Amino acid sequence: MRATKNKAPNPTELIDWLNDEGLVELDWDFPEEGDLIAAGLDSMAVMQLVVAVEDFFGVELTPDNLTRTNLESPRKLAALIASKMS
């Protein structure tokens, strides 16, 4: 299953999308609650993520959104994107 442009992703779709965008390399079976920071989502990738999320999903992530809590797992990041889309 792949993420759809301008539609909120589920955590599994988000994992695939993160890999497709080259933001972080995650195994195909990376858990929805897996630690994205430990998996390699560093500060440079976060800055690229902001641009990619705006381009693909049509939402703006503000500096206040870029917390460890919001970026800690695919499930939390997908929820953040979904909340910005509603």
ChimeraX commands (.cxc) that place a marker at each C-alpha (Angstrom):
marker #1 position 0.00,0.00,0.00 radius 0.5
marker #1 position 1.40,3.42,-0.92 radius 0.5
marker #1 position 0.61,6.87,0.37 radius 0.5
marker #1 position -1.75,8.88,-1.79 radius 0.5
marker #1 position -0.99,12.50,-2.56 radius 0.5
marker #1 position -3.04,14.95,-0.47 radius 0.5
marker #1 position -4.61,12.13,1.60 radius 0.5
marker #1 position -3.68,11.41,5.21 radius 0.5
marker #1 position -1.45,8.31,5.37 radius 0.5
marker #1 position -1.81,5.40,7.73 radius 0.5
marker #1 position 1.40,4.40,9.55 radius 0.5
marker #1 position 2.25,1.61,7.09 radius 0.5
marker #1 position 1.82,3.92,4.10 radius 0.5
marker #1 position 3.95,6.50,5.85 radius 0.5
marker #1 position 6.79,3.99,6.34 radius 0.5
marker #1 position 6.76,3.25,2.60 radius 0.5
marker #1 position 6.60,6.97,1.80 radius 0.5
marker #1 position 9.55,7.81,4.09 radius 0.5
marker #1 position 11.59,5.15,2.26 radius 0.5
marker #1 position 10.43,6.33,-1.17 radius 0.5
marker #1 position 11.39,9.92,-0.34 radius 0.5
marker #1 position 14.80,8.77,0.91 radius 0.5
marker #1 position 14.28,10.50,4.25 radius 0.5
marker #1 position 15.21,7.42,6.28 radius 0.5
marker #1 position 15.88,3.81,5.35 radius 0.5
marker #1 position 13.42,1.56,7.14 radius 0.5
marker #1 position 13.05,-2.20,6.84 radius 0.5
marker #1 position 9.85,-3.39,5.16 radius 0.5
marker #1 position 8.70,-4.75,8.54 radius 0.5
marker #1 position 9.55,-1.60,10.54 radius 0.5
marker #1 position 6.96,-1.41,13.34 radius 0.5
marker #1 position 4.34,1.34,13.38 radius 0.5
marker #1 position 5.55,2.21,16.89 radius 0.5
marker #1 position 9.24,1.96,15.91 radius 0.5
marker #1 position 11.63,4.75,16.88 radius 0.5
marker #1 position 12.21,6.90,13.79 radius 0.5
marker #1 position 14.95,8.94,15.47 radius 0.5
marker #1 position 16.93,5.80,16.38 radius 0.5
marker #1 position 16.35,4.54,12.82 radius 0.5
marker #1 position 18.14,7.58,11.39 radius 0.5
marker #1 position 15.67,10.46,11.19 radius 0.5
marker #1 position 18.23,13.15,11.97 radius 0.5
marker #1 position 17.94,16.93,11.90 radius 0.5
marker #1 position 18.76,17.15,8.18 radius 0.5
marker #1 position 16.11,14.52,7.38 radius 0.5
marker #1 position 13.58,16.42,9.49 radius 0.5
marker #1 position 14.17,19.58,7.45 radius 0.5
marker #1 position 13.69,17.55,4.25 radius 0.5
marker #1 position 10.60,15.97,5.81 radius 0.5
marker #1 position 9.01,19.41,6.32 radius 0.5
marker #1 position 9.37,20.21,2.61 radius 0.5
marker #1 position 8.30,16.73,1.45 radius 0.5
marker #1 position 5.19,16.69,3.68 radius 0.5
marker #1 position 4.12,20.07,2.34 radius 0.5
marker #1 position 4.71,19.00,-1.28 radius 0.5
marker #1 position 3.07,15.59,-1.02 radius 0.5
marker #1 position 0.38,15.93,1.63 radius 0.5
marker #1 position -0.30,19.66,1.25 radius 0.5
marker #1 position 0.17,20.55,4.92 radius 0.5
marker #1 position 2.67,22.76,6.69 radius 0.5
marker #1 position 4.61,21.42,9.65 radius 0.5
marker #1 position 5.60,24.31,11.90 radius 0.5
marker #1 position 8.58,24.33,14.28 radius 0.5
marker #1 position 6.13,23.70,17.14 radius 0.5
marker #1 position 5.08,20.45,15.41 radius 0.5
marker #1 position 8.63,19.13,15.17 radius 0.5
marker #1 position 8.82,17.63,18.65 radius 0.5
marker #1 position 10.36,14.33,19.65 radius 0.5
marker #1 position 6.87,13.13,20.56 radius 0.5
marker #1 position 5.42,13.91,17.11 radius 0.5
marker #1 position 8.38,12.42,15.25 radius 0.5
marker #1 position 9.03,9.38,17.44 radius 0.5
marker #1 position 7.13,6.80,15.40 radius 0.5
marker #1 position 5.33,6.32,12.08 radius 0.5
marker #1 position 2.04,6.15,14.00 radius 0.5
marker #1 position 2.63,9.52,15.71 radius 0.5
marker #1 position 3.88,11.20,12.53 radius 0.5
marker #1 position 0.91,9.89,10.53 radius 0.5
marker #1 position -1.43,11.21,13.25 radius 0.5
marker #1 position 0.26,14.62,13.09 radius 0.5
marker #1 position -0.14,14.79,9.31 radius 0.5
marker #1 position -3.78,13.68,9.58 radius 0.5
marker #1 position -4.50,16.32,12.23 radius 0.5
marker #1 position -3.05,19.05,10.02 radius 0.5
marker #1 position -5.22,17.88,7.11 radius 0.5
marker #1 position -8.49,18.07,9.01 radius 0.5
marker link #1:1,2 radius 0.2
marker link #1:2,3 radius 0.2
marker link #1:3,4 radius 0.2
marker link #1:4,5 radius 0.2
marker link #1:5,6 radius 0.2
marker link #1:6,7 radius 0.2
marker link #1:7,8 radius 0.2
marker link #1:8,9 radius 0.2
marker link #1:9,10 radius 0.2
marker link #1:10,11 radius 0.2
marker link #1:11,12 radius 0.2
marker link #1:12,13 radius 0.2
marker link #1:13,14 radius 0.2
marker link #1:14,15 radius 0.2
marker link #1:15,16 radius 0.2
marker link #1:16,17 radius 0.2
marker link #1:17,18 radius 0.2
marker link #1:18,19 radius 0.2
marker link #1:19,20 radius 0.2
marker link #1:20,21 radius 0.2
marker link #1:21,22 radius 0.2
marker link #1:22,23 radius 0.2
marker link #1:23,24 radius 0.2
marker link #1:24,25 radius 0.2
marker link #1:25,26 radius 0.2
marker link #1:26,27 radius 0.2
marker link #1:27,28 radius 0.2
marker link #1:28,29 radius 0.2
marker link #1:29,30 radius 0.2
marker link #1:30,31 radius 0.2
marker link #1:31,32 radius 0.2
marker link #1:32,33 radius 0.2
marker link #1:33,34 radius 0.2
marker link #1:34,35 radius 0.2
marker link #1:35,36 radius 0.2
marker link #1:36,37 radius 0.2
marker link #1:37,38 radius 0.2
marker link #1:38,39 radius 0.2
marker link #1:39,40 radius 0.2
marker link #1:40,41 radius 0.2
marker link #1:41,42 radius 0.2
marker link #1:42,43 radius 0.2
marker link #1:43,44 radius 0.2
marker link #1:44,45 radius 0.2
marker link #1:45,46 radius 0.2
marker link #1:46,47 radius 0.2
marker link #1:47,48 radius 0.2
marker link #1:48,49 radius 0.2
marker link #1:49,50 radius 0.2
marker link #1:50,51 radius 0.2
marker link #1:51,52 radius 0.2
marker link #1:52,53 radius 0.2
marker link #1:53,54 radius 0.2
marker link #1:54,55 radius 0.2
marker link #1:55,56 radius 0.2
marker link #1:56,57 radius 0.2
marker link #1:57,58 radius 0.2
marker link #1:58,59 radius 0.2
marker link #1:59,60 radius 0.2
marker link #1:60,61 radius 0.2
marker link #1:61,62 radius 0.2
marker link #1:62,63 radius 0.2
marker link #1:63,64 radius 0.2
marker link #1:64,65 radius 0.2
marker link #1:65,66 radius 0.2
marker link #1:66,67 radius 0.2
marker link #1:67,68 radius 0.2
marker link #1:68,69 radius 0.2
marker link #1:69,70 radius 0.2
marker link #1:70,71 radius 0.2
marker link #1:71,72 radius 0.2
marker link #1:72,73 radius 0.2
marker link #1:73,74 radius 0.2
marker link #1:74,75 radius 0.2
marker link #1:75,76 radius 0.2
marker link #1:76,77 radius 0.2
marker link #1:77,78 radius 0.2
marker link #1:78,79 radius 0.2
marker link #1:79,80 radius 0.2
marker link #1:80,81 radius 0.2
marker link #1:81,82 radius 0.2
marker link #1:82,83 radius 0.2
marker link #1:83,84 radius 0.2
marker link #1:84,85 radius 0.2
marker link #1:85,86 radius 0.2
view
